[in-house]
């Protein structure tokens, strides 16, 4: 770990007293560091220079600009090979923390809205690139062209021709399936349960694929792989920022993109879930 220690000391300008290996995620190594100035930090490190850390840092800072109290960590430092965040101690999720998360997520989505869908930086989800080209034509076409179509191409080798046609039907009908028009929101973009860090009296959102998107996308992603006390989160959210009628029926539409990402990353094991979501989206 001497390479990580040396790089961290250069980036922060302070000695590292202790560095603990926390394993890996995708192609990155994860670490906890104790610094000589008393700080404890979390470190993601890459063996090569990677744009993904710049995108993650930009996304965290941009989400934080939505307003005071936004539940994202500050970026301590970042460069092409390393991302440094404050160390956040974890705790068991509680109903009260879940309700607070719902209110804070509603504030994030409704505060300081972006002018367009997308973002002014190249995005990533896991280690796959995302086309964040800004577009003000409306969310349905942006979602079909910037999220569904590219990842359908990436994952097509794991799908049957019938599966591909099914997703293409959703893309063709997306205007009718998307529900009432919504203005762009600052969304996390990859809000599965593993990216919700419970810290005691609240939850913090980490590892974003942040962009201007549809606020129902974050809620649908929370439901995809299960989030503790999800109904408490949703009830508090809906009380703070009421959702449009029929939003629960649109959850499968918003889950199509992350399921396509999983097909692209992990293969045909996610095919059945993708097909079920596409059929449910079409009604």
C-alpha positions, 0 to 999 in steps of 0.5 A, spaced: 500 500 500 506 504 499 503 507 493 497 509 496 500 512 502 505 516 498 499 518 493 495 520 499 500 524 502 502 528 496 495 529 495 493 532 502 500 535 504 500 531 510 503 525 513 499 518 513 499 515 520 495 509 519 492 506 512 487 500 512 486 496 506 478 495 506 478 491 499 476 493 492 470 495 488 470 494 481 477 496 479 479 500 485 482 499 492 478 502 498 482 504 504 481 508 511 487 512 513 488 516 519 492 522 518 497 526 522 493 532 523 487 528 526 483 527 521 480 520 519 478 519 511 476 514 506 480 513 500 478 510 493 485 509 489 486 507 482 492 504 479 491 508 473 489 515 472 481 515 471 476 520 470 471 516 474 473 520 480 473 526 477 466 525 475 464 522 482 467 528 486 463 533 481 457 530 482 458 530 490 459 537 490 454 539 485 449 535 489 451 539 495 449 545 492 442 544 492 442 547 499 444 546 506 443 539 509 444 535 503 446 528 505 452 528 501 459 528 504 464 533 502 470 532 498 476 532 501 480 531 495 480 528 488 485 527 482 485 522 477 488 516 481 484 518 488 478 520 491 478 522 499 472 523 503 471 524 510 470 517 514 463 516 516 462 511 522 456 506 520 450 505 524 444 501 524 438 504 520 432 506 524 425 509 522 427 516 524 433 516 520 429 513 514 424 519 515 429 524 515 432 521 509 425 522 505 425 529 507 432 530 505 431 527 499 425 531 497 429 537 499 435 535 494 430 534 488 426 540 489 431 545 491 436 549 486 433 545 480 438 544 474 436 547 467 436 541 463 437 533 464 444 531 464 450 534 467 456 538 464 461 533 466 462 526 463 458 521 467 460 514 470 455 508 473 460 503 476 466 503 471 461 504 465 461 511 462 454 515 462 452 520 456 450 526 460 450 531 454 445 536 457 438 536 453 432 540 455 427 537 450 424 533 456 426 527 460 422 521 456 426 522 450 433 524 454 432 517 458 431 513 452 436 516 448 442 517 453 440 511 458 436 506 455 439 505 448 446 505 450 446 500 455 441 496 451 447 496 446 452 494 451 448 488 454 444 485 447 449 479 447 446 477 454 439 478 451 435 474 446 432 478 440 425 478 443 428 481 449 431 487 445 425 488 442 421 488 448 425 494 451 425 497 444 417 497 445 418 501 451 423 506 448 418 507 442 412 508 447 416 512 453 413 519 452 406 515 454 409 511 459 413 517 463 407 520 466 406 528 467 412 532 465 417 533 471 422 539 471 429 536 472 432 535 479 438 534 482 438 526 483 443 521 485 442 517 479 445 510 482 441 510 489 441 502 491 441 500 498 449 500 498 450 507 496 446 509 502 450 509 508 446 510 515 450 514 520 446 514 526 440 519 526 441 520 518 443 517 512 448 519 507 448 518 500 455 516 497 458 513 490 453 518 486 452 518 478 449 525 479 445 528 473 439 532 472 434 527 471 427 525 474 426 525 481 422 518 481 428 515 478 432 515 485 426 512 489 425 507 484 432 505 485 431 505 492 426 499 491 430 495 486 434 491 491 431 493 497 432 499 502 431 499 510 425 502 512 423 504 505 416 505 506 418 510 511 422 514 506 417 514 501 412 517 506 416 522 508 418 524 501 411 524 499 409 528 505 414 533 503 414 533 496 408 530 493 409 525 487 405 525 481 399 520 481 401 513 478 408 514 480 408 507 483 406 504 476 412 507 473 417 504 478 419 499 473 420 504 467 425 507 472 428 501 474 430 499 466 436 503 466 439 500 472 437 493 470 440 494 463 447 496 467 447 490 471 446 486 464 452 489 461 456 488 468 454 481 470 451 478 464 444 474 463 443 473 471 439 479 470 435 478 464 429 475 467 428 481 472 430 486 466 424 482 462 419 483 468 420 490 468 420 492 461 413 488 461 411 491 467 413 498 464 408 497 458 402 495 463 
